Amino acid sequence: MIKAFVFGKFLPFHKGHEAMFNFALSKCNHLTVLICSSDKENISSTTRKRWIEKAFEEKKNVEIRTFSYLESELPNTSESSKEVSEVWAAIFKKQFPDYSLVITSEEYGNFVADFMNIQHIAFDIPKKLFPVSATAVRNDVFANWKFLPDSVKPYFAIKVVILGTESTGKTTLSENLSKHFNCSLVLEAGREIITNSNSFSFDDLHVVARVHATRIEQGVLGNSPLAIIDTDVHTTKSYSRFIFEKELEIDADIYNSNEANLYIYLTSDAKYIQDGTRLSEAERNLLDLSHRQVLTDHNIDIVEISGNWNKRFEIAVEQINQLIARNGKNYKKQ
């Protein structure tokens, strides 16, 4: 039985890593992925482990381990140095005493293998198959989005939610923003499941919350890290309070899916249009107060936008551009 290992920070895990793992599996019977995580890094080893586990959940001969260390005690560099490789080879020898193969896409793999007295097989050291690095992803997530596996994309996604009471132009603005930024659009599930705001059941709200969360989870897997989301779970909770005068209990996973980077709230000074399925204008204005209270109760910071349709679009674009400037490069999860 041939046992092999790969090692790295996987900060983040990308398609180059994924290809290397699959290559390694073609050379061994059992593969262990060792995630080396230092005390100075801002993405936990648990998160990185979850990314890789999800990507290889159908591979029964893949094992994922983590190794935590202090940068004050072990060298934290990826340079091809014999001195550094010797130190890490001693660590790997303890971790993998009966392994005969190491796979890397770096020149230092030869040094590590020599010190461990095992075989090294290189994979795409020139990075021609996947011209990407974890550093490049961290520095510019937009330029390197295509290199992220689906298991990683939700972590780096930049989500913008458009909120507001009925007849404030949420859907139109969401659609226009999605076209402008050429990004994913998550449409409101409630408008399809509940076709009339004057006639629905409490249980319908649970369905809306679950379906909308699923749509968000799919939306962040698109061709851009940016996703525009038409309303969210706080609106669903607000309808529960406003119509049924009781709280809608929401599972943690639904909240996690709905968590966004920017919440844009459209004020109710827009022209009210009754299409036959909406609340009355008076009720719509009271619903606005309910929405705001729910957001306050959940400590959600909002950016309010008012004015005509063109003005709302211009302000929203400006807010999103500022968000991208903060998070699109040198990305750090908030």
C-alpha positions in Angstrom: 0.0 0.0 0.0 1.4 3.4 -1.1 0.7 6.2 1.4 1.4 9.7 0.3 0.9 13.2 1.8 0.7 16.8 0.6 1.2 19.8 2.8 0.6 23.5 2.8 -1.3 26.4 4.2 -4.1 26.3 1.7 -4.9 29.9 2.5 -7.1 29.6 0.6 -7.6 26.2 -1.0 -7.8 26.7 -4.8 -8.2 24.7 -8.0 -4.4 24.3 -8.3 -4.4 22.5 -5.0 -7.4 20.5 -6.0 -5.7 19.4 -9.2 -2.5 18.5 -7.2 -4.6 16.3 -4.8 -6.2 14.5 -7.7 -2.8 13.9 -9.3 -1.5 12.6 -5.9 -4.4 10.2 -5.7 -3.4 8.7 -9.0 0.0 7.9 -7.4 -1.0 6.3 -4.1 -3.6 4.2 -2.3 -4.1 6.6 0.6 -3.6 10.4 0.6 -3.3 12.7 3.7 -3.6 16.4 3.3 -1.8 18.3 6.1 -2.9 21.8 6.7 -0.2 23.8 8.4 -1.7 26.7 10.3 0.2 29.4 12.2 -0.9 31.6 15.0 -0.6 34.7 12.8 -3.1 33.7 10.1 -6.7 35.1 10.0 -8.4 32.0 8.5 -8.8 29.2 10.9 -7.5 25.7 10.2 -11.0 24.4 10.9 -12.4 26.5 8.0 -9.6 25.4 5.6 -10.2 21.8 6.6 -14.0 22.1 5.9 -13.2 23.5 2.4 -11.1 20.5 1.5 -13.4 18.0 3.1 -16.3 19.2 1.1 -14.4 19.2 -2.1 -13.3 15.6 -1.5 -16.2 14.2 0.4 -16.7 11.4 -2.0 -13.1 10.3 -1.9 -12.8 7.7 0.9 -9.0 7.4 0.7 -8.4 11.1 1.5 -7.6 12.1 5.0 -7.4 15.7 6.2 -5.3 16.7 9.1 -4.3 20.0 10.7 -1.0 21.0 12.3 -1.0 24.2 14.3 2.3 26.0 15.1 3.8 29.2 16.4 5.7 31.4 14.0 8.1 32.2 16.8 9.0 28.5 16.9 8.9 27.3 13.3 9.8 29.0 10.0 6.9 30.5 8.2 8.1 30.7 4.6 7.4 29.0 1.2 10.9 29.7 -0.2 12.9 26.7 -1.4 15.5 26.6 1.3 17.3 23.5 2.5 17.5 24.8 6.0 13.8 25.5 6.2 13.0 22.1 4.5 15.1 20.3 7.1 13.1 21.7 10.0 9.8 20.9 8.4 11.0 17.5 7.3 11.6 16.6 10.9 7.9 17.6 11.7 6.6 15.6 8.8 8.7 12.5 9.8 6.8 12.5 13.1 3.5 13.0 11.4 4.0 10.4 8.7 6.5 7.7 9.9 5.3 5.1 7.5 4.6 7.2 4.4 6.8 6.7 1.3 5.7 9.5 -1.0 5.2 13.3 -0.8 3.6 15.3 -3.6 4.3 19.1 -4.0 4.2 21.8 -6.7 7.3 23.4 -5.3 11.1 23.0 -5.7 11.4 22.5 -1.9 9.6 19.2 -2.2 12.9 17.6 -3.3 14.6 18.9 -0.2 11.9 17.6 2.1 11.9 14.2 0.5 15.6 13.9 0.7 15.6 14.7 4.4 12.8 12.2 5.0 14.4 9.6 2.8 11.2 9.1 0.8 10.1 9.8 -2.8 9.0 13.2 -4.2 6.8 13.6 -7.2 6.4 17.1 -8.5 3.1 18.5 -9.9 3.1 21.5 -12.2 5.9 23.4 -10.6 5.8 26.1 -13.3 2.1 26.6 -12.5 1.1 26.4 -16.1 -2.0 24.3 -15.6 -3.5 26.7 -13.0 -1.6 30.0 -13.0 -2.7 31.0 -9.5 -1.5 31.2 -5.9 -3.2 31.6 -2.6 -1.5 35.0 -2.3 -2.9 36.1 -5.6 -6.4 35.1 -4.4 -6.0 37.0 -1.2 -4.7 40.1 -2.9 -7.4 40.2 -5.6 -10.4 37.9 -5.2 -12.2 39.3 -8.3 -9.3 38.5 -10.7 -8.9 35.0 -9.3 -12.4 34.0 -8.6 -12.5 31.4 -11.3 -9.7 29.5 -9.5 -11.8 29.0 -6.3 -13.6 25.6 -5.8 -17.3 25.9 -4.9 -16.5 24.8 -1.3 -14.4 28.0 -0.9 -16.5 30.6 -2.7 -19.0 31.3 0.1 -16.3 32.4 2.4 -14.9 35.0 -0.1 -18.3 36.1 -1.5 -19.3 39.7 -1.2 -23.0 39.9 -0.6 -25.2 43.0 -0.9 -28.8 42.9 0.3 -31.4 45.3 -1.0 -34.1 45.9 1.6 -37.2 48.1 2.1 -40.9 47.9 2.5 -43.3 47.0 -0.4 -43.3 49.1 -3.5 -39.9 50.8 -3.1 -38.2 49.3 -6.2 -36.1 46.6 -4.5 -36.4 44.1 -7.4 -35.9 46.6 -10.2 -32.8 48.0 -8.4 -31.4 44.5 -7.7 -31.8 43.5 -11.4 -30.2 46.8 -12.6 -27.3 46.4 -10.1 -26.7 42.8 -11.2 -26.5 43.9 -14.8 -24.2 46.8 -14.1 -21.7 44.7 -12.1 -22.2 41.6 -14.2 -22.7 39.5 -11.1 -25.1 37.0 -9.5 -28.7 38.0 -8.7 -30.7 36.3 -6.0 -34.3 37.1 -6.5 -36.8 37.3 -3.6 -38.4 33.9 -3.0 -41.3 35.4 -1.1 -42.8 37.0 -4.2 -43.1 33.5 -5.9 -44.2 31.5 -2.8 -46.5 34.2 -1.4 -48.2 35.8 -4.4 -50.5 38.0 -2.3 -49.3 39.9 0.8 -52.9 39.9 2.0 -53.3 36.1 2.0 -50.7 33.6 3.3 -50.0 31.3 6.3 -47.4 31.4 9.0 -45.9 28.2 7.7 -45.4 29.9 4.3 -42.8 32.1 5.9 -40.7 29.1 7.0 -40.8 27.9 3.4 -39.8 31.4 2.2 -36.9 31.5 4.6 -35.5 28.1 3.6 -35.9 28.6 -0.2 -34.4 32.1 -0.1 -31.4 30.8 1.9 -30.9 28.0 -0.7 -31.0 30.6 -3.5 -28.3 32.6 -1.8 -26.1 29.6 -1.3 -26.4 28.9 -5.0 -26.0 32.5 -6.0 -22.6 32.9 -4.4 -21.2 30.1 -6.6 -21.6 32.3 -9.7 -19.0 33.9 -12.0 -18.3 36.8 -9.6 -17.6 37.1 -5.9 -20.3 39.8 -5.8 -23.9 38.8 -5.3 -26.9 41.1 -5.3 -29.7 39.8 -3.1 -33.3 41.0 -3.3 -34.5 41.1 0.4 -33.4 38.7 3.1 -34.5 36.7 6.2 -35.0 39.9 8.3 -37.9 40.8 6.0 -39.4 37.4 6.4 -39.2 37.8 10.2 -40.8 41.2 9.9 -43.8 39.9 8.1 -44.2 37.3 10.8 -44.3 40.0 13.5 -46.5 42.4 11.4 -49.1 39.9 10.1 -49.1 37.2 12.8 -47.7 39.1 15.8 -45.2 36.4 16.7 -41.6 35.6 16.2 -40.4 33.4 13.3 -37.7 31.0 14.6 -34.9 30.7 12.1 -32.2 28.0 12.1 -28.6 29.1 12.4 -27.7 27.8 9.0 -30.3 30.1 7.4 -28.9 33.1 9.2 -25.4 32.2 8.1 -26.5 32.0 4.5 -28.2 35.4 4.7 -25.3 37.2 6.4 -24.2 40.0 4.1 -21.4 42.6 3.8 -23.7 45.5 2.9 -27.4 46.2 3.6 -29.0 48.9 1.4 -32.4 50.0 2.7 -34.7 51.8 0.3 -36.9 54.4 2.0 -40.6 54.5 1.6 -40.7 58.0 -0.2 -40.9 56.2 -3.5 -44.2 56.4 -5.4 -46.6 53.7 -4.1 -47.9 51.4 -6.8 -50.7 49.0 -5.9 -50.6 45.9 -8.3 -53.4 44.1 -6.5 -51.2 41.8 -4.5 -49.6 44.3 -2.1 -50.7 45.7 1.3 -52.5 49.0 1.4 -50.3 52.1 1.3 -51.0 52.8 5.0 -50.1 49.2 5.9 -47.0 49.3 3.7 -45.8 52.3 5.7 -46.4 50.5 9.0 -44.5 47.5 7.6 -41.6 49.8 6.9 -41.4 50.5 10.7 -41.6 46.8 11.4 -38.7 46.1 9.0 -36.6 48.7 10.6 -37.3 47.4 14.1 -36.3 43.9 13.2 -33.0 45.1 11.7 -32.3 47.1 14.8 -33.1 44.1 17.0 -30.5 42.0 15.0 -27.9 44.8 15.1 -27.9 45.2 11.3 -26.3 48.4 10.1 -28.1 49.8 7.0 -27.3 52.4 4.3 -30.5 54.3 3.6 -31.1 55.4 0.0 -33.9 57.7 -1.1 -34.8 59.9 -4.1 -35.9 59.0 -7.6 -35.1 55.7 -9.3 -32.0 57.0 -11.1 -30.6 58.6 -7.9 -31.2 55.4 -5.9 -29.3 53.4 -8.6 -26.4 55.9 -8.6 -26.0 55.9 -4.8 -26.2 52.1 -4.7 -23.5 51.7 -7.3 -21.3 54.1 -5.3 -21.8 52.2 -2.1 -21.0 48.9 -3.8 -17.9 50.3 -5.4 -16.7 51.3 -2.0 -17.4 47.9 -0.7 -15.5 46.2 -3.5 -12.5 48.6 -2.9 -12.5 47.5 0.7 -13.0 43.8 0.2 -12.1 42.9 -3.4 -8.3 43.3 -2.8 -6.3 42.3 0.3 -9.5 40.6 1.3 -10.1 39.9 5.0 -13.3 38.2 6.2 -15.2 40.6 8.5 
